[in-house]
Amino acid sequence: MQQANYCSTADHVSHSPNVKTEIHLCDLPNGTRLRLDQDFHRKITSFIQEKRKVKSIEKLMEELICRQSIYNHMNDQAEFTVSSIRDLIKSIKVPFITVENLVTEIGIRKTARNPKIPFKLHTEAGARLRAVLLSEVYLPTVIGRSIELKVPELEIHGMMKKDFLGTIGNYPFETSSYKWGRAYITRFPAILASISKLAGVPSGDKCLVNPFVPKDIMLGGKGIKREYLRWAFASEGTVCRGTSLVRCVDVTRVLPANFVDELGVGKKNTNRKSTEGCFNKR
């Protein structure tokens, strides 16, 4: 039997695309909607009102280079987009990065509250999120569509929701059963797709895209690598002591033995129907 050829870690890293793991407001799509702290919103409103005293709306719009109606920003509950707020704060001479701490909601259709901007994914939580997204989730190619996690293991749903809350922001999740109770579905807002694409999770059919392990994880510390592999194996198979991977590709023999031991030990799960847990931590 011919032995498989494995590329080295250095080869994988050199060919993998660059990723961004600290994502600022200016990195997000221009159409991303957001709400601002009310005091700062009033500052913008006062600026607009002051300008209106001396210039026509047409001239004001031309000066602000604003793509939305000027009246949209006069209401305390009004929404901005990334592009419109960028143009407005240029006129009131406020550094764009200072606005990040003043955003109270962010999203494209459904919004996350109290966002943790900049979003930092080079963490153990960020590694877990991306492991499941790469293994189990289809990221839509159209900006603005929510993403769906459809797996039978409730532990994966719980981890994704917990790490979203800790890394992205607050969101009212709902998990429901489908396929006559054989699996569960949780919907995540489109902002997670926008962030994940920048951090190494491609959109579209992964059978065609053949994604890489994100470069920062390959170059990261032991804890980040461990969490990525734990949840990649939880999604695609089960790591068991003395045996190989139950599903997908057996990579046990190309990993250091002590590293495999630290991933966790659990029972084989060939039908993926059980919701008692993906693995048991030692």
C-alpha positions as CSV (number, residue, x, y, z in Angstrom):
1,M,0.0,0.0,0.0
2,Q,1.4,3.3,-1.1
3,Q,2.0,5.8,1.8
4,A,0.3,9.1,1.6
5,N,2.4,12.2,1.1
6,Y,1.9,14.8,3.7
7,C,3.0,18.3,3.1
8,S,5.1,19.9,5.9
9,T,3.8,22.6,8.2
10,A,6.1,25.1,6.6
11,D,4.7,24.3,3.1
12,H,1.1,24.6,4.4
13,V,1.8,27.9,6.1
14,S,3.6,29.3,3.1
15,H,0.7,28.5,0.7
16,S,-2.2,29.5,3.1
17,P,-3.8,32.9,2.6
18,N,-3.2,35.7,5.1
19,V,-5.9,36.3,7.6
20,K,-7.0,39.2,9.8
21,T,-7.7,38.3,13.4
22,E,-8.2,41.7,15.0
23,I,-11.0,43.1,13.0
24,H,-11.9,46.8,13.3
25,L,-15.0,48.7,12.2
26,C,-13.3,49.9,9.1
27,D,-12.6,46.3,8.0
28,L,-16.3,45.4,7.7
29,P,-18.5,45.7,4.6
30,N,-19.7,49.3,3.9
31,G,-23.3,48.3,4.2
32,T,-22.9,47.0,7.7
33,R,-25.5,48.7,9.9
34,L,-24.8,50.2,13.3
35,R,-26.3,52.3,16.1
36,L,-24.2,54.7,18.2
37,D,-24.1,55.8,21.8
38,Q,-26.9,58.4,22.1
39,D,-24.6,61.2,23.4
40,F,-22.3,60.8,20.4
41,H,-25.4,60.6,18.1
42,R,-26.6,63.9,19.5
43,K,-23.2,65.4,18.7
44,I,-23.5,64.4,15.1
45,T,-27.1,65.6,15.0
46,S,-26.0,69.0,16.4
47,F,-23.4,69.3,13.8
48,I,-25.9,68.6,11.0
49,Q,-28.3,71.1,12.4
50,E,-25.6,73.8,12.6
51,K,-24.6,73.2,9.0
52,R,-28.2,73.4,7.8
53,K,-28.4,77.0,9.1
54,V,-25.8,78.2,6.5
55,K,-26.1,75.7,3.7
56,S,-28.7,74.1,1.6
57,I,-29.4,70.4,2.0
58,E,-27.8,69.7,-1.4
59,K,-24.6,71.5,-0.5
60,L,-24.5,69.8,2.9
61,M,-24.9,66.4,1.3
62,E,-22.2,67.2,-1.2
63,E,-19.8,68.3,1.6
64,L,-20.5,65.3,3.8
65,I,-20.3,62.8,0.9
66,C,-23.1,61.0,2.7
67,R,-24.9,58.2,0.8
68,Q,-28.0,58.2,3.0
69,S,-30.6,60.9,3.4
70,I,-29.5,63.6,5.8
71,Y,-32.8,63.3,7.6
72,N,-32.0,59.7,8.6
73,H,-29.5,60.9,11.1
74,M,-31.6,63.5,12.8
75,N,-33.5,60.8,14.9
76,D,-31.9,59.5,18.1
77,Q,-32.9,56.0,17.0
78,A,-31.5,56.3,13.5
79,E,-29.1,53.8,12.0
80,F,-25.8,54.5,10.2
81,T,-23.8,52.3,7.9
82,V,-20.0,51.9,8.1
83,S,-19.7,54.0,4.9
84,S,-22.0,56.8,6.1
85,I,-20.4,57.1,9.6
86,R,-17.0,57.2,8.0
87,D,-18.0,60.1,5.8
88,L,-19.7,62.0,8.6
89,I,-17.0,61.8,11.2
90,K,-14.5,63.1,8.7
91,S,-16.5,66.3,8.8
92,I,-16.6,66.6,12.6
93,K,-12.9,65.7,12.8
94,V,-13.2,62.6,15.0
95,P,-10.7,59.7,14.6
96,F,-12.6,56.8,13.1
97,I,-11.2,54.3,15.5
98,T,-12.7,56.2,18.5
99,V,-16.2,55.4,17.2
100,E,-15.6,51.7,17.8
101,N,-16.2,52.1,21.6
102,L,-19.4,54.0,20.9
103,V,-21.2,51.4,18.8
104,T,-24.1,49.8,20.7
105,E,-25.5,47.6,17.9
106,I,-24.0,46.2,14.7
107,G,-25.2,43.9,11.9
108,I,-26.5,43.7,8.4
109,R,-30.1,42.6,8.9
110,K,-30.2,41.2,12.5
111,T,-27.9,43.0,14.8
112,A,-25.7,42.0,17.8
113,R,-25.7,44.3,20.8
114,N,-22.8,45.7,22.8
115,P,-20.3,44.5,20.1
116,K,-16.7,43.8,21.3
117,I,-15.0,45.9,18.7
118,P,-12.2,45.2,17.6
119,F,-13.2,41.6,17.3
120,K,-10.3,39.4,18.3
121,L,-10.2,35.9,16.9
122,H,-6.6,34.9,17.7
123,T,-7.8,33.4,20.9
124,E,-8.9,29.9,22.0
125,A,-12.6,31.0,21.6
126,G,-11.8,32.3,18.1
127,A,-10.1,29.0,17.2
128,R,-13.1,27.0,18.4
129,L,-15.5,29.2,16.4
130,R,-13.5,28.8,13.2
131,A,-13.0,25.1,13.7
132,V,-16.8,24.5,13.7
133,L,-17.4,27.1,10.9
134,L,-14.9,25.4,8.6
135,S,-16.2,21.9,9.4
136,E,-20.0,22.3,9.7
137,V,-21.3,25.6,8.4
138,Y,-21.9,26.9,4.9
139,L,-21.0,30.6,4.7
140,P,-23.2,32.3,2.1
141,T,-21.5,34.2,-0.7
142,V,-24.2,37.0,-0.5
143,I,-23.4,39.6,2.1
144,G,-26.2,40.0,4.7
145,R,-27.5,36.4,4.9
146,S,-27.5,34.7,8.3
147,I,-25.6,31.4,8.8
148,E,-27.0,28.2,10.1
149,L,-25.4,25.5,12.3
150,K,-27.1,22.2,11.7
151,V,-25.6,19.4,13.8
152,P,-27.1,16.8,16.3
153,E,-24.7,17.6,19.1
154,L,-26.1,20.2,21.5
155,E,-22.6,20.6,23.0
156,I,-21.4,22.2,19.7
157,H,-24.4,24.5,19.6
158,G,-23.8,25.6,23.2
159,M,-20.1,26.2,22.6
160,M,-20.8,28.3,19.5
161,K,-23.3,30.5,21.3
162,K,-21.1,31.0,24.3
163,D,-18.0,31.9,22.2
164,F,-20.1,34.2,20.0
165,L,-21.3,36.1,23.1
166,G,-17.7,36.3,24.4
167,T,-16.1,37.3,21.2
168,I,-18.7,39.2,19.0
169,G,-21.5,40.5,21.2
170,N,-25.0,39.8,22.6
171,Y,-27.6,38.1,20.5
172,P,-30.9,36.4,21.3
173,F,-30.2,32.9,20.0
174,E,-32.9,30.2,19.4
175,T,-32.0,26.6,18.9
176,S,-34.7,24.3,17.5
177,S,-34.9,20.7,16.4
178,Y,-35.4,19.6,12.8
179,K,-35.3,16.4,10.8
180,W,-37.9,14.9,13.3
181,G,-35.6,15.6,16.2
182,R,-32.5,14.0,14.8
183,A,-30.6,17.2,14.7
184,Y,-30.7,20.8,15.9
185,I,-30.4,24.2,14.1
186,T,-29.1,27.5,15.5
187,R,-29.1,30.7,13.3
188,F,-26.3,33.2,13.7
189,P,-26.4,36.8,12.4
190,A,-24.6,37.7,9.2
191,I,-22.0,39.8,11.1
192,L,-20.3,36.5,12.1
193,A,-20.0,35.6,8.4
194,S,-18.4,38.9,7.6
195,I,-15.9,38.6,10.5
196,S,-15.1,34.9,9.8
197,K,-14.3,35.5,6.1
198,L,-11.6,38.0,7.1
199,A,-10.3,35.4,9.7
200,G,-9.8,32.6,7.2
201,V,-13.2,30.9,6.7
202,P,-14.1,31.1,3.0
203,S,-17.7,31.4,1.7
204,G,-19.2,29.0,-0.7
205,D,-19.1,25.2,-1.2
206,K,-16.1,23.9,0.8
207,C,-15.9,20.9,-1.6
208,L,-14.8,23.4,-4.2
209,V,-13.0,25.9,-2.1
210,N,-10.9,23.3,-0.1
211,P,-10.1,25.7,2.8
212,F,-6.8,25.9,4.7
213,V,-6.4,25.8,8.4
214,P,-6.1,29.5,9.2
215,K,-2.5,30.7,9.1
216,D,-2.6,32.3,12.6
217,I,-3.7,28.9,14.1
218,M,-0.9,27.1,12.4
219,L,1.5,29.6,13.8
220,G,-0.3,30.0,17.1
221,G,0.4,28.7,20.6
222,K,-0.3,25.3,21.9
223,G,-3.6,26.3,23.5
224,I,-5.0,27.8,20.3
225,K,-3.9,24.7,18.3
226,R,-5.4,22.4,20.9
227,E,-8.8,24.1,20.9
228,Y,-9.0,24.2,17.1
229,L,-8.2,20.4,16.8
230,R,-10.5,19.5,19.6
231,W,-13.5,21.1,18.0
232,A,-12.5,20.1,14.4
233,F,-12.4,16.5,15.6
234,A,-15.7,17.0,17.5
235,S,-17.3,18.1,14.3
236,E,-15.7,15.6,11.9
237,G,-15.0,12.6,14.2
238,T,-13.9,11.6,17.7
239,V,-10.4,11.3,19.2
240,C,-10.1,8.1,21.3
241,R,-7.1,6.7,23.1
242,G,-5.5,3.7,21.3
243,T,-7.6,4.2,18.1
244,S,-7.6,6.3,15.1
245,L,-10.1,9.0,14.1
246,V,-13.6,7.6,13.7
247,R,-14.6,9.8,10.7
248,C,-12.8,11.7,8.0
249,V,-9.0,11.4,7.7
250,D,-6.8,9.8,10.3
251,V,-4.1,12.3,11.2
252,T,-3.2,10.7,14.5
253,R,0.2,9.4,13.3
254,V,1.3,12.8,12.0
255,L,0.7,14.6,15.3
256,P,2.9,14.4,18.4
257,A,1.6,11.7,20.8
258,N,1.6,14.0,23.8
259,F,-0.4,16.6,21.8
260,V,-3.0,14.0,20.8
261,D,-3.4,13.0,24.5
262,E,-4.2,16.6,25.4
263,L,-7.0,16.8,22.9
264,G,-9.3,14.8,25.2
265,V,-10.6,11.3,25.4
266,G,-14.1,10.2,24.6
267,K,-16.3,7.4,23.4
268,K,-16.6,6.6,19.7
269,N,-19.5,8.4,18.1
270,T,-20.2,6.8,14.7
271,N,-23.8,7.8,14.3
272,R,-23.5,11.4,15.6
273,K,-27.0,11.1,17.1
274,S,-26.0,11.3,20.7
275,T,-26.2,14.7,22.4
276,E,-24.4,13.6,25.6
277,G,-21.2,15.3,24.5
278,C,-18.6,15.3,21.7
279,F,-15.8,14.3,24.1
280,N,-15.0,14.2,27.7
281,K,-12.3,16.4,29.1
282,R,-9.8,14.7,31.4
